[in-house]
Amino acid sequence: MFSNDSEFMLALHRSHAAELQAEAAQERLARALPRRRSRGWLGRRRRPVRTDDARR
């Protein structure tokens, strides 16, 4: 597969660079997506509480 050490090192470098690029792309995607909202009791979604409703 490899005829000498330089080809092996180049292949190793390329595979490592590809892994780093994949990790960076995954992190960019994770930052771009909105975070999931917290859920309340028994996994139900919480509704936003309005201060006006509490005064009435």
C-alpha positions as CSV (number, residue, x, y, z in Angstrom):
1,M,0.0,0.0,0.0
2,F,2.7,2.5,1.0
3,S,6.0,2.3,-0.9
4,N,7.9,4.5,1.6
5,D,7.6,6.4,4.8
6,S,6.8,9.8,3.2
7,E,3.7,8.4,1.5
8,F,2.6,6.9,4.8
9,M,3.1,10.2,6.6
10,L,1.2,12.1,3.9
11,A,-1.7,9.7,4.1
12,L,-1.8,9.9,7.9
13,H,-1.7,13.7,7.6
14,R,-4.6,13.8,5.1
15,S,-6.8,11.5,7.2
16,H,-6.1,13.5,10.4
17,A,-6.9,16.7,8.5
18,A,-10.2,15.2,7.2
19,E,-11.1,14.3,10.8
20,L,-10.4,17.8,12.0
21,Q,-12.5,19.3,9.2
22,A,-15.4,17.0,10.0
23,E,-15.3,17.9,13.7
24,A,-15.2,21.6,12.8
25,A,-18.2,21.2,10.5
26,Q,-20.1,19.3,13.2
27,E,-19.4,22.1,15.7
28,R,-20.5,24.8,13.2
29,L,-23.8,22.9,12.6
30,A,-24.4,22.5,16.4
31,R,-24.0,26.2,16.9
32,A,-26.3,27.0,13.9
33,L,-29.2,24.9,15.1
34,P,-31.5,26.4,17.8
35,R,-31.2,24.8,21.3
36,R,-34.1,22.6,22.4
37,R,-36.4,24.2,24.9
38,S,-36.7,22.8,28.4
39,R,-39.6,20.6,29.2
40,G,-41.6,20.6,32.3
41,W,-43.3,17.9,34.4
42,L,-43.6,14.6,32.6
43,G,-41.9,15.9,29.5
44,R,-44.6,18.5,28.6
45,R,-43.5,21.7,27.0
46,R,-43.6,24.7,29.3
47,R,-45.7,27.6,28.2
48,P,-44.2,31.1,28.6
49,V,-45.5,32.8,31.7
50,R,-46.9,36.3,31.3
51,T,-46.8,38.7,34.2
52,D,-50.2,40.3,33.0
53,D,-52.0,36.9,33.5
54,A,-50.9,36.6,37.1
55,R,-52.2,40.1,38.1
56,R,-55.8,39.4,36.8
